[in-house]
Amino acid sequence: MVDRLAIDGPYWRRLARWGSRNGPAWFVRFSPPVLGLAACVLAPGPRRYVVRNLRRVRGERGTLRDAVDVSRTFTTYASCLAEILAAGSQRASLPKAIVRGKPYVFDALADQRGLIFVTAHTAGWETVGPLLSRDHALRLMIAEARERDLATSAIQDEARRAHGLLIVHVGDDPLSALPLVQHLRGGGAVALQIDRVPRRVRARSVAIFDAPGRIPEGPLRLAMLTKAPVVPIFAARTGHKRYELVAYPPIRLTRTSTEVDLDAAARAIAQAMQSFVRAHPTQWFHFSDS
């Protein structure tokens, strides 16, 4: 059953959308952290899960450090959400972003086979993704599993489309991936989040954060089919409408790639995500085990 008051559910998203579109400038900038702290206090379940996740990423740091980092996670999430959902309003504008590892993106683009970005639920991907589209003349398509709550999904998708992003929902039906193949073969870019693996989705086993983990196989099979290079890339929020993107070396697969090659690619993706999240532990948003 969907918790409609969940931190990443429709209630908080509607509230963030209304405030970011209708509130005065000072409210739009300074209220999200306050609301994020309120959500932190009112949501003991997600708060406990964030604590467990932080300890998984950076180890035990003590009760005080946990409290500070949990608060930062909730306030950063709230600020990112408000900036995403402002799309379509009069005050909407693209943020400023620094891209680290830009040569890796240029290297992948030189293949002229489209581009597969693999990323995670980190700060503001939907906000800074359009910058890649603009700066590199890319048509960026976000592929994701449809959320259980259709209202939540609709709110998020509306904001993404207002940012100029294309949205495709993929699922158990193999045909749902066809738009991704066509988009890549037309020279476009596809972004997929790889830090959550839904049930019944094929995945490769990896080691991440000193424990067994899984990386979904879909992006790797898509790379094999289209020969589009895979670039791990993650975003961190550094201030009001300010972000940092970190790209990692491209991973290339072909139709003749072996199981060993797929395992190596999955490990490279896991290592890139681990490197980024350990450097930005409060910018990785996991509020439940779903």
DRENMAR-99152 format. One line per 4 residues: their letters; for each residue x, y, z of C-alpha. Coordinates in steps of 0.25 Angstrom, whole numbers, plus 5000, padded with zeros to 4 digits. Each point is the difference from the previous one (the first is absolute). Layout:
! DRENMAR-99152
A) X:Y:Z; ...
//
This chain:
! DRENMAR-99152
MVDR) 5000:5000:5000; 5005:5014:4996; 5003:5009:5012; 4995:5014:4994
LAID) 5007:5007:5012; 5013:4994:4996; 5012:5010:4999; 5001:4997:4985
GPYW) 4985:4998:4998; 4989:5009:4994; 4997:5009:5012; 5014:5005:5002
RRLA) 5002:5002:4985; 4987:5007:4998; 5004:5009:5012; 5013:5003:4993
RWGS) 4994:5002:4987; 4990:5011:5005; 5011:5007:5008; 5010:5000:4989
RNGP) 4991:5006:4990; 4991:5009:5009; 5009:5005:5012; 5008:5012:5000
AWFV) 5015:4999:4996; 5004:5000:5015; 4991:4989:5003; 5004:4992:4988
RFSP) 5014:5000:5004; 5000:4999:5015; 4987:4992:5003; 5004:4986:4994
PVLG) 5011:4997:5011; 4990:5004:5011; 4990:4990:4994; 5010:4990:4998
LAAC) 5003:5000:5015; 4986:4999:5003; 4999:4988:4991; 5012:4994:5007
VLAP) 4993:5002:5014; 4987:4995:4995; 5005:4988:4993; 5007:4990:5010
GPRR) 5000:4989:4990; 5007:5007:4989; 5009:5006:5010; 5005:4987:5005
YVVR) 5002:4995:4986; 5008:5012:4997; 5009:4997:5012; 5002:4986:4996
NLRR) 5004:5004:4986; 5010:5011:5005; 5006:4989:5009; 5001:4991:4988
VRGE) 5007:5010:4992; 5009:5007:5010; 5001:4991:5012; 4996:5003:5014
RGTL) 5002:5015:5004; 4993:5002:5012; 4986:5005:5004; 5003:5014:4998
RDAV) 5006:4999:4987; 4988:4991:4996; 4990:5010:5004; 5007:5011:4992
DVSR) 5002:4992:4987; 4985:4995:5001; 4996:5014:5001; 5009:5004:4988
TFTT) 4994:4989:4992; 4985:5004:5002; 5003:5015:4998; 5008:4997:4987
YASC) 4989:4991:4995; 4990:5011:5003; 5008:5011:4993; 5002:4991:4988
LAEI) 4986:4996:4999; 4995:5015:5000; 5010:5004:4989; 4995:4988:4991
LAAG) 4986:5003:5002; 5001:5015:4997; 5001:4996:4986; 4989:5007:4992
SQRA) 4999:5012:5009; 5004:5014:4997; 5012:4999:5009; 5005:4987:4994
SLPK) 5014:5000:4995; 5011:4991:4997; 5010:4999:5012; 5015:5002:4999
AIVR) 5009:4987:5000; 5014:4996:5000; 5003:4987:4992; 5012:4992:5005
GKPY) 5005:4990:4991; 4995:5007:4987; 5010:4993:4991; 4994:4987:5003
VFDA) 4987:5005:4994; 5007:5005:4988; 5007:4987:4998; 4987:4993:5000
LADQ) 4993:5010:4991; 5011:4997:4990; 4995:4986:4997; 4987:5007:4994
RGLI) 4992:4988:5005; 4991:5007:5010; 5003:5001:5015; 4995:4992:5012
FVTA) 5002:5007:5013; 4999:4992:5012; 4997:5008:5013; 4993:4998:5014
HTAG) 4990:5007:5008; 5009:5011:5004; 4998:5015:5001; 4993:5007:4988
WETV) 5003:4991:4989; 4987:5005:4993; 5004:5014:5002; 5014:4999:4994
GPLL) 4997:4990:4989; 4995:5011:4991; 5013:5007:5001; 5007:4988:4993
SRDH) 4989:5000:4989; 5003:5015:4998; 5015:5000:5001; 5002:4987:4991
ALRL) 4988:5001:4991; 4994:4987:5006; 4986:4996:5000; 4999:4994:5014
MIAE) 4990:4989:5003; 4998:4995:5015; 4996:4985:5001; 4994:4996:5013
ARER) 4991:4990:5006; 4986:5006:5003; 4998:5003:5014; 4989:4993:5008
DLAT) 4993:5013:5003; 4995:5005:4986; 4998:5014:5006; 5014:5001:5005
SAIQ) 5005:4995:4986; 4991:5010:4993; 5006:5012:5009; 5014:4996:4997
DEAR) 4998:4998:4985; 4993:5013:4998; 5012:5007:5006; 5010:4992:4992
RAHG) 4993:5003:4987; 4999:5015:5003; 5016:4999:5001; 5000:4994:4986
LLIV) 5002:4986:5004; 4994:4988:4993; 4994:4990:5009; 4998:4985:4997
HVGD) 4995:4990:5011; 5006:4986:4998; 4995:4987:5007; 4999:4985:4998
DPLS) 4996:5001:4986; 5012:4999:4991; 4994:5009:4990; 5000:5012:5010
ALPL) 5015:5001:4997; 4998:5002:4985; 4999:5016:5001; 5013:5000:5007
VQHL) 5007:4992:4989; 4994:5009:4989; 5004:5012:5008; 5014:4996:5001
RGGG) 5001:4996:4985; 4995:5014:4997; 5012:5005:5007; 4993:5004:5013
AVAL) 5004:4998:5015; 4992:4991:5010; 5002:5001:5015; 4997:4988:5009
QIDR) 5001:5000:5015; 5007:4987:5005; 5000:5001:5015; 4986:4993:5002
VPRR) 4997:4987:4994; 4985:4997:4999; 4996:4985:5003; 5000:4991:4988
VRAR) 5011:5009:4993; 5012:4993:4995; 5013:5005:5007; 5015:4997:5001
SVAI) 5006:4998:5014; 5010:5010:5005; 5007:5004:5012; 4996:5014:5005
FDAP) 5003:5007:5013; 5007:4987:5005; 4988:4992:4998; 4993:4992:4989
GRIP) 4991:5008:4991; 4993:5000:4986; 5001:5008:4988; 4988:4999:4990
EGPL) 5004:4993:4987; 4991:5008:4991; 5010:5012:4997; 5011:4990:4997
RLAM) 4991:4992:4990; 4996:5013:4994; 5014:5003:4998; 5003:4987:4993
LTKA) 4988:5001:4991; 5003:5015:4995; 5015:5001:5003; 4997:5013:5007
PVVP) 5011:5003:5011; 4996:5000:5014; 5004:5012:5009; 4998:4999:5015
IFAA) 4996:5015:5004; 4995:5005:5013; 4995:5014:5005; 5002:5007:5014
RTGH) 4993:5013:5004; 5011:5010:5005; 4990:5012:5002; 4987:5007:4996
KRYE) 4999:4996:4985; 5015:4995:5000; 5004:4986:4997; 5012:4992:4997
LVAY) 5000:4989:4990; 5011:4989:5001; 5002:4991:4988; 5008:4987:4999
PPIR) 5007:4993:4989; 4991:4994:4989; 4997:4985:5000; 4999:4994:4986
LTRT) 4993:4987:4997; 4997:4993:4987; 4990:4989:4995; 5012:4990:5002
STEV) 5003:5004:5014; 5000:4988:5010; 4995:4998:5014; 5013:5003:5005
DLDA) 5000:5014:4993; 4986:5002:5006; 5005:4997:5014; 5012:5010:4998
AARA) 4991:5011:4995; 4990:4998:5012; 5012:5001:5009; 5005:5013:4993
IAQA) 4986:5006:5002; 5000:4996:5015; 5013:5005:5002; 4997:5014:4994
MQSF) 4987:5001:5008; 5007:4996:5013; 5011:5010:4997; 4990:5011:4998
VRAH) 4991:4996:5012; 5011:4999:5010; 5004:5014:4996; 4986:5005:5001
PTQW) 4992:4991:5010; 4989:5010:5003; 4997:5002:4986; 4995:4985:4997
FHFS) 4985:5000:5003; 4995:4986:5005; 4988:5002:5010; 4995:4985:4999
DS) 5004:4987:4995; 4992:5000:4988
//
